[in-house]
Amino acid sequence: MEIYLDANATTPVLPQAREAALAAMAEDFGNPSSIHSTGLKARALMDGVRARARRVLGASTGQLLFLSGATEGIQTAVLSALSALRERPQRPELLLYGATEHKAVPEAIKHWNALLGLNLQLLAIPVGRDGRHDLDWLRRHAPRAGLVCTMAANNETGVISDLDGIEAALAGSPALWMVDGVQALGKLPLRLAERRIDYAPFSGHKLYAPKGIGMLYVRAGAPFTPLLAGGGQEGALRSGTENMSGIAALGAVLAALEDGNTFRDAATLAAWRDRLAAALQQAFPGLVFNAPAELCLPTTLNFAVPGVSSKLLLDLFDAAEMRVSGGSACSASKAQPSYVLEAMGLPAWQTASALRLSFGPLMDAGFVDEACARIRVCGESLRASCLDPNAPGHALPAEGLSRLVVDGACCYVLADAASRRAVVIDPLPELTERLAQWLRCQDYALAAVLDTHSHGDHASSAAELLATLQAPHADVEALGWPRAAETIELGRLKLTRLALPGHTQDSTAYLLHEAEQLRLAFVGDTVMPGALGRSDFEQSAPQDFARSLRRLEQAVGPHALLLPGHDYDDRFATTLAVECAAQPLLGDLLGGRIDDAAFAAAKAELEQGLALTEYQTIACGARVDANGSRACSELSPAGLVQMAREQPQLVLVDVREPYEQRLGQAPELGTTVQREAVALSGLPNALTRWLALPAETPVVFFCRSGNRSAQAAQALRRLGHPQAWSLGGGLALWPRATAAADAAFAI
């Protein structure tokens, strides 16, 4: 059962609305502009819905237009207002909009302000810590404003605007006033005719109607300029044949609002919101809510957990079949801090880590019970993975290698469960608290904190990590290696070191052995996937670079896995054989076709005047286009099923993180398929083993959305295993919603 808690983004369609839409398509399909009986029936239906909408919105006067949704309504309102301002003998100076408005509003104002040649000054109305508009500021600026745009309720936080206070602040102002009513429909009494609101757009799909239908209220006497001119529909105010199925569906939703029995009342919704809030606080003890509940819609919660990113929480909830959002759905894919919370003056960690949980008034008590239960399970999974810094965990001991990445810089944690010891390689300042919390939760002692070189882009955070852990002072060399130690032992694992001057004078590789066999090497920036590290820094040793590369080849051979200090395009690892094939300069050196001096000269010429990213692009040589590479390694769900039938030796790998794997289900492909769970952060643990498989053995990766699995498949292909695949679209597109779909895809 899916728990959908992203109603502020969109809602499912009400059953009565679906039926009304289908009836309009099958029976009342006439064009309401036609004068025959079929057209007249359609006109009557449309007029009936409009009358119902007037009652629900308290809009007994003025125009009420049907259009495609809120964006069109906002565009129409802004165009109408600014066209009227252009005709005023004394033009205003300002155009004002709430700092927390949906981006559709300021973008529309900017667009028409420029297109109409007004070039008026745009100012954002500040909001307080509670998310409400600064009415004193508005009162001071209103006399010089031509248009003021505010929203009835915020889509991210649920904060309800003080519309009466805004109206009072606009007293005496010549400004036109637009109120975005999208989140208010069915939740707040707007009483449009009683207020001086000039324009109010609405969108049906936020309240159980289909996408593509909306309304725009225009106050009687407010200026109006059609956005669409043509056949003269909607009294020539909005041309284009009306969306009768959408209007009929919206009418069914409005009828449900009027009957008072279909949707839950505000008190019931508030009580359910409080239950969800309590479950969140129990699951995540350090959680903070980003807006005061008493000022918010009873259907919205916006929160953040200190030390836990919104991306991690989204993956966690999604694995538990709970759909929530990082903020506005229109900007969720951009991975930016919430501008709404920034405008409220919240600290950076809250704006970057916020999550929104929203539900509609159709929710029932059983749904709330299940949602609360899953929220608590999510908290337990997070603690079991040592990822909640605000609560003690009860984790299974970590084993092997984990990779953490910050802006392309890689940090590695090597852990041994038997000895309860760990080594951190190339620690990053941004990860200090996370690493310390993880080590405490796991109760692992730090055997060493190592750097592969003295970093030019940041200071080593080794001392900071040790201080945070209050670890005893150890006698170590400059890069963290225990003084006088030949090896670092971690149970069956052993680290040795290899000096590789070049990128920097102190560049060092750490070789990982298990049972006396070389497993892999941490090479810092000596060799990066697709490029060699630069050697034109002040602390570089360019004349030693060639000698170091030969020394590395002698120590590890052409096929040992090399883990880099930087990985800008998620290649994870490389080998000298792969790099020689990709980089002619390296191939010539290790193939004996050029000497050290020629290598140093060619490398210096390549590096001269180039930025790091430019150097990487050139040094890499020809690259496969990322999108093309991904496309050729993707399988559809049906393709995966067929491959599993034809190749029972297939290996199916879940690359989600452990906190997700505990909650989510893998695709059901029968008993013959070999299954593995190797988190993307631990991918280097298994790459060598997969590379040793027969070339014809398919390795298929899957995750939630297909993004991480695509990275894993491409990494394995680059390293030489051609039968590496990703489940396109991930579990999100796996057809398991119905028994019929399960049967169709079962083996």
C-alpha positions in Angstrom: 0.0 0.0 0.0 1.4 3.4 -1.0 1.1 6.2 1.5 0.9 9.3 -0.5 1.7 12.4 1.5 2.5 15.0 -1.2 -1.0 16.4 -1.7 0.3 20.0 -2.0 2.0 18.9 -5.2 -1.0 17.1 -6.6 -3.7 14.7 -5.6 -5.4 11.7 -7.1 -8.7 12.3 -8.8 -11.8 11.9 -6.7 -13.9 8.8 -8.0 -16.9 11.1 -8.5 -14.7 13.4 -10.5 -13.5 10.6 -12.7 -17.1 9.5 -13.3 -18.2 13.0 -14.2 -15.3 13.4 -16.6 -16.1 10.2 -18.3 -19.7 11.1 -18.5 -18.8 14.4 -20.1 -16.7 12.6 -22.7 -19.4 10.0 -23.5 -22.7 11.9 -23.1 -22.2 15.7 -22.5 -19.5 16.0 -25.1 -21.0 18.9 -27.0 -19.3 22.1 -27.7 -20.9 24.6 -25.3 -20.7 27.3 -28.0 -23.0 25.2 -30.3 -26.7 26.1 -30.2 -28.1 22.6 -30.9 -29.3 20.4 -28.0 -26.1 18.6 -27.4 -24.2 21.9 -27.2 -26.9 23.4 -24.9 -26.5 20.4 -22.5 -22.8 21.1 -22.3 -23.5 24.8 -21.7 -25.9 24.0 -18.9 -23.3 21.7 -17.3 -20.7 24.4 -17.5 -23.0 27.1 -16.1 -24.0 24.8 -13.2 -20.3 24.2 -12.3 -19.7 27.9 -12.4 -22.6 28.7 -10.1 -21.4 26.0 -7.7 -17.9 27.5 -7.8 -19.3 31.0 -6.9 -21.0 29.6 -3.9 -17.9 27.7 -2.7 -15.6 30.7 -3.2 -18.0 33.3 -1.9 -17.8 35.1 -5.3 -21.3 36.2 -6.0 -20.1 39.0 -8.2 -17.3 39.4 -10.7 -16.1 37.1 -13.4 -15.2 33.4 -12.9 -13.3 31.9 -15.8 -12.4 28.3 -16.5 -8.9 27.9 -17.8 -6.0 25.4 -17.7 -4.7 25.9 -14.2 -3.1 28.3 -11.8 -0.1 29.2 -14.0 -2.4 30.4 -16.8 -4.5 32.2 -14.2 -1.5 34.0 -12.7 -0.3 35.0 -16.2 -3.7 36.3 -17.1 -4.0 38.3 -13.9 -0.5 39.8 -14.1 -1.0 40.7 -17.8 -4.3 42.3 -17.0 -2.9 44.4 -14.1 0.2 45.5 -15.9 -1.6 46.4 -19.1 -3.9 48.6 -17.0 -0.9 50.2 -15.2 0.6 51.1 -18.6 -2.4 53.2 -19.4 -2.5 55.1 -16.1 -1.5 58.8 -16.5 0.7 58.5 -13.3 2.5 55.2 -13.3 3.3 53.5 -10.0 6.9 52.8 -9.1 6.7 49.3 -7.6 5.5 45.8 -8.2 5.3 43.8 -5.0 5.1 40.1 -4.4 5.5 38.0 -1.3 9.0 36.6 -0.7 7.5 33.2 -0.2 5.3 33.2 -3.3 5.3 30.3 -5.7 7.9 31.0 -8.4 5.1 31.2 -11.0 4.3 34.7 -9.6 7.6 36.6 -9.7 8.5 35.0 -13.0 5.2 36.1 -14.5 5.7 39.6 -13.2 9.3 39.8 -14.5 8.1 38.5 -17.9 5.2 40.9 -18.5 7.0 43.9 -16.9 9.8 43.6 -19.5 7.5 42.6 -22.4 5.2 45.5 -21.8 8.1 47.9 -21.4 7.0 49.1 -17.9 10.4 48.4 -16.3 9.0 49.0 -12.9 10.9 48.0 -9.8 10.1 44.5 -8.4 10.3 44.1 -4.6 9.7 41.0 -2.5 7.5 41.6 0.6 9.5 40.3 3.5 8.1 37.7 5.8 8.8 37.0 9.5 10.1 33.9 11.1 6.5 32.7 11.2 6.3 32.9 7.4 3.7 35.8 7.4 4.1 39.0 5.5 5.6 42.0 7.2 2.5 44.2 7.2 4.4 47.4 8.4 6.7 47.1 5.4 3.8 46.6 3.1 2.0 49.5 4.6 5.0 51.8 3.9 5.4 50.6 0.3 1.8 50.1 -0.8 1.2 53.8 -1.8 3.9 53.5 -4.5 2.8 50.0 -5.7 0.8 49.2 -8.8 0.4 45.5 -8.2 0.6 43.4 -5.0 0.7 39.6 -5.2 0.3 37.5 -2.1 -0.9 33.9 -1.5 -3.7 32.6 0.7 -1.6 29.7 2.0 2.0 28.7 1.3 2.5 25.5 -0.7 5.7 24.5 1.1 5.0 25.4 4.8 1.2 25.7 4.8 1.4 29.1 6.5 -1.9 30.9 6.1 -1.6 34.5 5.1 -3.3 37.2 7.1 -5.5 38.4 4.2 -7.5 40.8 6.4 -4.2 42.3 7.6 -2.9 42.6 4.1 -6.2 44.3 3.0 -5.9 46.8 5.8 -2.3 47.5 4.8 -3.4 48.3 1.3 -6.0 50.8 2.4 -5.7 53.9 0.3 -3.2 52.2 -2.1 -3.9 52.4 -5.9 -2.5 48.9 -6.2 -4.3 46.0 -7.7 -4.2 42.8 -5.6 -3.8 39.3 -6.7 -4.2 36.4 -4.2 -2.9 32.9 -5.2 -5.7 30.7 -3.9 -4.3 27.4 -5.0 -3.7 25.8 -1.6 -6.7 27.5 -0.1 -9.4 25.8 -2.3 -11.5 23.6 0.0 -9.4 24.4 3.0 -10.1 28.1 3.8 -13.1 30.4 3.5 -11.9 33.0 1.0 -15.1 35.2 0.9 -13.8 36.8 -2.3 -16.7 39.2 -2.8 -16.3 40.6 0.7 -12.6 41.5 0.1 -10.9 43.9 -2.3 -9.1 41.0 -4.0 -8.9 41.8 -7.7 -7.7 38.4 -9.0 -7.5 34.9 -7.5 -6.3 31.9 -9.5 -7.1 28.3 -8.6 -5.9 24.9 -9.8 -8.1 21.8 -9.7 -5.4 19.1 -9.4 -4.5 20.3 -5.9 -7.9 19.1 -4.7 -8.9 15.9 -6.4 -9.7 17.2 -9.9 -7.7 16.3 -13.0 -4.7 18.3 -14.1 -5.4 20.8 -16.8 -8.4 22.5 -15.3 -8.5 25.7 -13.1 -10.3 28.9 -12.4 -9.6 32.6 -12.3 -11.7 35.0 -10.2 -11.7 38.6 -11.4 -13.4 41.2 -9.2 -16.2 43.3 -10.8 -14.6 46.4 -12.3 -11.0 45.0 -12.2 -9.1 45.6 -15.4 -8.9 42.6 -17.7 -6.8 41.8 -20.8 -7.3 38.3 -22.3 -4.2 36.2 -22.4 -5.8 34.1 -25.2 -7.8 35.7 -28.1 -9.6 33.7 -30.7 -13.1 32.2 -30.9 -14.5 34.4 -28.1 -15.3 31.6 -25.6 -15.9 32.5 -21.9 -17.4 35.8 -23.0 -14.3 36.6 -25.1 -12.3 36.6 -21.8 -10.5 33.3 -22.5 -10.7 31.9 -26.0 -10.4 28.2 -26.8 -12.9 25.4 -26.7 -13.7 24.7 -23.1 -12.2 21.6 -21.3 -15.7 20.0 -20.6 -14.4 16.8 -19.0 -12.2 18.9 -16.7 -15.0 21.3 -15.9 -17.3 18.4 -15.1 -14.7 16.8 -12.9 -14.1 20.0 -11.1 -17.8 20.4 -10.6 -17.9 17.0 -8.9 -15.2 18.1 -6.4 -17.0 21.4 -5.7 -20.2 19.4 -5.2 -18.4 17.2 -2.6 -17.2 20.4 -0.9 -20.8 21.6 -0.7 -22.3 18.4 0.6 -20.2 18.6 3.7 -19.9 14.8 4.0 -17.1 13.8 1.6 -14.2 15.7 3.0 -13.0 15.9 6.6 -13.5 19.0 8.6 -10.7 21.3 9.8 -10.7 20.0 13.3 -10.4 16.4 12.3 -7.6 17.2 9.8 -5.7 19.2 12.5 -6.0 16.2 14.9 -4.6 13.9 12.3 -1.8 16.4 11.5 -0.9 16.4 15.3 -0.8 12.6 15.2 1.6 12.6 12.3 3.7 15.3 14.0 3.9 13.2 17.1 5.0 10.1 15.1 7.7 12.2 13.4 9.0 13.5 16.7 9.1 10.0 18.1 10.9 8.6 15.0 13.4 11.5 14.7 14.0 12.9 18.2 15.9 16.0 17.1 13.3 17.0 14.5 12.2 20.6 14.3 9.1 22.0 12.6 9.8 24.9 10.3 6.5 26.8 10.7 4.1 27.2 13.7 1.2 24.7 13.5 -1.3 27.3 14.7 -0.7 29.5 11.6 -0.7 26.6 9.1 -3.1 24.6 7.1 -4.2 21.5 9.0 -2.9 19.4 6.1 0.8 20.5 5.9 3.9 19.8 8.0 7.3 21.1 7.0 10.2 19.8 9.1 14.0 19.2 9.2 16.2 16.7 11.2 19.6 18.1 12.3 22.4 16.3 10.6 20.2 14.4 8.2 19.8 15.6 4.6 16.5 15.9 2.9 17.8 13.7 0.1 18.5 10.9 2.6 15.1 11.3 4.2 13.3 11.3 0.8 15.1 8.0 -0.1 14.2 6.6 3.3 10.5 7.5 3.1 10.3 6.4 -0.5 11.7 3.0 0.4 8.9 2.6 2.9 6.4 3.4 0.1 5.7 6.9 1.6 5.7 9.8 -0.9 6.8 13.1 0.5 8.5 16.1 -0.9 11.6 18.3 -0.4 9.5 21.4 -1.0 7.7 22.7 -4.1 7.4 19.9 -6.6 8.2 22.4 -9.3 11.7 22.9 -8.0 12.3 19.7 -6.1 14.6 18.3 -8.8 17.0 21.3 -8.6 18.4 20.3 -5.2 18.5 23.9 -4.0 17.9 25.1 -0.4 14.3 26.2 0.1 13.9 29.9 -0.9 10.7 29.9 1.2 12.5 29.0 4.4 15.4 31.3 3.5 13.0 34.2 3.3 11.7 33.2 6.7 15.3 33.6 8.1 15.8 30.0 9.1 19.3 28.7 9.4 21.1 27.2 6.5 20.8 23.6 7.7 17.0 23.9 7.9 16.6 25.4 4.5 18.8 22.7 2.9 17.3 19.8 4.9 13.6 20.6 4.9 11.0 18.0 4.0 7.3 18.6 3.4 4.5 16.2 4.3 1.0 17.1 3.0 -2.3 15.4 2.7 -5.7 16.1 1.4 -9.1 16.3 3.2 -10.1 13.0 1.8 -7.7 11.1 4.1 -9.1 8.6 6.7 -8.1 7.3 10.1 -6.8 4.0 8.8 -4.5 5.9 6.4 -3.2 8.0 9.3 -2.5 4.8 11.4 -0.5 3.3 8.6 1.4 6.5 7.9 2.4 6.8 11.6 3.5 3.2 11.8 5.8 3.6 8.7 7.2 6.9 10.0 8.3 5.1 13.2 9.8 2.2 11.1 11.8 4.8 9.1 13.2 6.2 12.3 14.3 2.8 13.4 16.0 2.1 10.1 17.9 5.4 10.3 19.1 4.6 13.7 20.1 1.0 12.7 22.3 2.6 10.1 23.9 5.0 12.5 22.7 8.0 10.5 20.6 9.9 13.1 23.0 12.0 15.1 20.1 12.9 17.5 19.4 9.4 18.8 21.5 6.4 19.8 21.6 3.6 17.3 21.6 -0.2 17.5 23.5 -0.9 14.3 24.8 -4.1 12.9 28.6 -3.8 12.8 29.8 -2.2 9.6 32.2 -4.2 7.4 34.3 -3.2 4.4 34.7 0.0 2.5 32.4 3.0 2.2 32.8 6.0 0.0 31.5 9.5 0.8 31.7 12.3 -1.8 31.5 16.1 -1.3 31.7 18.2 -4.5 33.7 15.5 -6.3 36.2 15.0 -3.4 36.2 11.4 -2.1 36.5 10.2 1.5 36.8 6.5 2.3 36.0 4.6 5.5 37.5 1.2 5.9 35.9 -0.9 8.7 36.6 -4.3 10.2 33.7 -5.7 12.3 35.9 -8.3 14.0 38.4 -5.9 15.5 36.0 -3.0 15.8 38.6 -0.8 14.1 38.4 1.6 11.2 40.6 3.8 9.0 39.5 7.0 7.4 41.3 8.1 4.2 41.2 11.7 2.9 38.8 13.1 5.6 36.7 16.1 4.5 35.8 19.0 6.8 32.1 18.8 5.7 32.0 15.2 7.0 33.6 15.5 10.4 30.4 15.4 12.4 28.9 12.6 10.3 32.1 10.5 10.6 32.4 11.1 14.3 28.7 10.2 14.9 29.0 7.0 12.8 32.2 5.9 14.6 30.6 6.5 18.0 27.4 4.7 17.1 29.4 1.7 15.7 31.8 1.8 18.7 34.7 1.6 16.4 38.2 2.7 17.3 40.2 4.8 14.8 43.3 2.9 13.8 44.4 5.9 11.7 43.2 9.0 9.8 45.2 9.2 6.6 45.6 11.7 3.8 46.9 10.7 0.4 48.6 14.1 0.0 48.6 17.6 1.3 45.5 19.0 -0.2 45.5 22.2 -2.2 41.7 22.8 -2.1 41.2 22.2 1.6 43.1 21.6 4.8 43.0 18.0 6.1 40.3 17.6 8.7 42.1 14.7 10.4 43.0 16.7 13.5 39.4 18.0 13.7 38.0 14.5 13.5 40.3 13.2 16.2 39.4 16.2 18.4 35.7 15.7 17.9 36.0 12.0 18.9 38.3 13.0 21.8 40.7 10.3 20.5 44.0 9.9 22.3 47.0 11.7 20.7 49.0 9.3 18.5 52.5 9.7 17.2 51.9 10.0 13.5 53.7 11.4 10.4 52.4 14.4 8.4 49.8 12.4 6.4 48.6 10.5 9.5 50.6 7.3 9.2 51.6 5.9 12.6 55.3 6.7 13.0 57.6 3.6 12.7 54.7 1.3 11.6 55.2 -0.8 8.5 51.5 -1.7 8.2 48.1 -0.9 9.6 46.2 -4.0 10.6 42.4 -4.3 10.5 41.7 -8.0 11.2 42.2 -9.8 7.9 42.8 -6.5 6.2 46.2 -4.8 6.0 47.3 -1.4 4.7 50.7 -0.6 3.3 51.9 2.6 1.7 53.7 3.6 -1.5 55.3 7.0 -2.0 54.1 8.5 -5.3 55.5 12.1 -5.6 54.2 14.0 -8.5 50.8 15.6 -7.9 52.3 16.8 -4.7 55.8 16.1 -3.2 54.2 14.0 -0.5 51.6 12.1 -2.6 51.2 8.6 -1.2 49.1 5.6 -2.2 47.7 3.1 0.4 47.5 -0.5 -0.7 44.8 -2.7 0.8 45.6 -6.4 1.2 43.5 -9.2 2.3 45.0 -12.6 3.1 48.3 -11.3 1.5 46.4 -10.6 -1.7 46.2 -7.0 -3.1 42.6 -5.9 -3.2 42.8 -2.3 -4.3 44.8 0.9 -3.9 43.8 4.4 -2.7 45.8 6.6 -5.0 44.6 10.1 -4.2 45.0 12.4 -7.2 47.9 10.6 -8.8 45.4 8.8 -11.1 41.8 9.9 -11.4 39.2 8.1 -13.6 39.7 9.7 -16.9 42.6 12.0 -16.0 46.0 12.2 -14.3 46.3 14.5 -11.3 47.8 17.9 -12.1 51.4 18.6 -11.2 51.7 22.4 -11.7 51.0 23.4 -8.1 53.6 24.9 -5.9 53.9 21.8 -3.8 54.0 19.5 -6.9 57.0 17.4 -8.0 56.4 17.2 -11.8 59.8 15.6 -12.6 58.9 12.7 -10.4 55.4 12.0 -11.8 56.5 9.5 -14.5 58.7 7.6 -12.1 55.8 7.4 -9.7 53.4 6.0 -12.3 55.9 3.3 -13.2 56.4 2.5 -9.6 52.6 2.2 -9.1 52.4 -0.1 -12.1 55.1 -2.3 -10.7 53.3 -2.5 -7.3 49.7 -3.1 -8.4 49.8 -4.2 -12.0 47.5 -3.1 -14.8 44.2 -4.5 -13.5 44.2 -3.6 -9.8 41.3 -1.3 -8.7 42.5 2.3 -8.1 40.3 4.5 -5.9 40.8 8.2 -6.5 40.8 11.2 -4.2 38.5 13.1 -6.7 35.8 11.6 -8.9 33.9 14.3 -10.7 31.6 12.2 -12.8 30.9 9.1 -10.6 33.3 6.6 -12.2 34.1 5.2 -8.8 37.3 3.5 -9.7 39.7 2.8 -12.5 42.7 0.6 -13.4 45.9 1.4 -15.2 44.8 -0.7 -18.1 41.6 1.3 -18.5 43.5 4.6 -18.2 46.2 3.7 -20.7 43.5 2.9 -23.2 41.8 6.3 -22.5 44.8 8.5 -22.1 47.5 8.2 -24.9 50.0 10.1 -22.8 49.8 7.5 -20.0 49.8 4.7 -22.4 52.9 6.0 -24.1 54.7 6.3 -20.8 53.9 2.9 -19.4 54.3 1.3 -22.8 57.9 2.6 -23.0 57.3 4.8 -26.0 58.3 8.0 -24.3 60.8 8.7 -21.5 60.3 10.6 -18.3 61.4 13.9 -19.7 59.1 13.8 -22.7 56.2 12.8 -20.4 56.9 15.7 -18.1 57.1 18.1 -21.0 53.9 16.9 -22.6 52.1 17.0 -19.4 53.3 20.5 -18.6 52.2 21.7 -22.0 48.8 20.1 -21.4 48.4 21.7 -18.0 49.6 25.2 -18.9 46.8 27.7 -18.3 44.1 25.1 -17.9 41.6 25.0 -15.1 41.1 21.6 -13.4 37.9 20.8 -15.1 39.3 21.8 -18.5 42.4 19.6 -17.8 40.2 16.7 -17.0 38.2 17.0 -20.2 41.4 17.1 -22.3 43.3 14.5 -20.4 40.4 12.1 -20.6 40.4 12.0 -24.4 37.3 10.8 -26.1 34.4 10.2 -23.7 31.1 8.4 -24.3 28.2 10.9 -23.9 26.8 10.3 -20.4 23.2 10.2 -21.6 24.0 7.9 -24.5 26.0 5.6 -22.2 23.1 5.5 -19.7 20.6 4.8 -22.4 22.5 1.8 -23.9 22.8 0.2 -20.4 19.2 0.5 -19.3 16.6 -2.2 -19.2 12.9 -1.8 -19.0 11.0 -3.9 -16.5 9.9 -6.1 -19.3 13.4 -6.3 -20.6 14.7 -7.4 -17.2 12.1 -10.1 -16.9 13.0 -11.4 -20.4 16.7 -11.3 -19.6 16.1 -13.3 -16.3 14.2 -15.9 -18.3 16.9 -16.3 -20.9 20.0 -15.9 -18.6 19.3 -17.5 -15.2 22.9 -16.8 -14.2 21.9 -13.1 -14.0 23.0 -11.2 -10.9 20.5 -8.7 -9.5 22.1 -6.0 -7.3 20.3 -3.6 -5.0 22.5 -0.4 -4.8 20.2 1.5 -2.4 21.7 2.3 0.9 21.1 -0.1 3.9 18.6 2.2 5.5 16.5 1.8 2.3 17.2 -1.9 1.7 15.7 -2.6 5.1 12.4 -1.1 4.1 11.9 -1.6 0.3 11.2 -4.6 -1.8 13.4 -6.0 -4.7 11.8 -6.8 -8.0 10.3 -10.3 -8.0 12.1 -12.4 -10.6 11.8 -16.0 -9.4 14.2 -18.1 -7.4 17.0 -18.7 -9.9 18.3 -15.2 -10.0 21.3 -14.5 -7.7 20.5 -11.4 -5.5 23.0 -9.1 -3.8 22.7 -5.9 -1.8 25.7 -3.7 -2.4 25.0 0.0 -1.6 26.4 2.5 -4.0 28.5 4.0 -1.3 30.1 0.5 -0.9 30.4 -0.3 -4.7 34.2 -0.6 -4.6 33.8 -3.6 -2.3 32.3 -5.7 -5.1 33.7 -4.3 -8.4 36.7 -6.7 -8.6 34.4 -9.7 -7.9 32.0 -8.7 -10.6 34.8 -8.1 -13.1 35.9 -11.7 -12.5 32.5 -13.0 -13.7 32.3 -14.6 -17.1 31.9 -11.8 -19.7 28.4 -13.1 -20.7 27.0 -12.9 -17.1 24.5 -10.0 -16.8 24.8 -7.9 -13.7 21.7 -5.7 -13.3 21.6 -2.9 -10.8 18.5 -1.3 -9.4 17.6 1.6 -7.0 14.6 3.8 -6.3 14.7 6.0 -9.4 17.3 4.5 -11.8 19.9 7.2 -11.2 22.2 5.4 -8.8 21.9 2.1 -10.6 22.9 3.8 -13.9 26.1 5.1 -12.2 26.9 1.5 -11.0 26.2 0.0 -14.4 28.3 2.6 -16.2 31.2 2.2 -13.7 31.3 -1.6 -14.2 31.1 -1.2 -18.0 34.0 1.2 -18.1 36.1 -1.2 -16.1 35.5 -3.9 -18.7 32.3 -5.9 -18.0 30.0 -5.3 -20.9 27.0 -7.0 -19.5 26.3 -4.4 -16.8 22.7 -3.0 -16.8 20.5 -0.7 -14.9 16.8 -1.0 -14.3 15.5 2.1 -16.1 13.3 4.2 -13.8 14.1 2.0 -10.9 11.6 0.6 -8.5 9.4 3.6 -9.1 8.4 2.1 -12.5 8.4 -1.6 -11.5 4.8 -2.7 -12.1 3.7 -4.0 -8.7 0.6 -1.9 -8.1 -2.0 -4.6 -9.0 -2.2 -8.4 -8.8 -2.6 -8.4 -12.6 0.6 -6.5 -13.1 2.4 -8.8 -10.7 1.2 -11.8 -12.6 2.3 -10.4 -15.9 5.8 -9.8 -14.7 6.2 -13.0 -12.6 8.3 -15.9 -13.8 
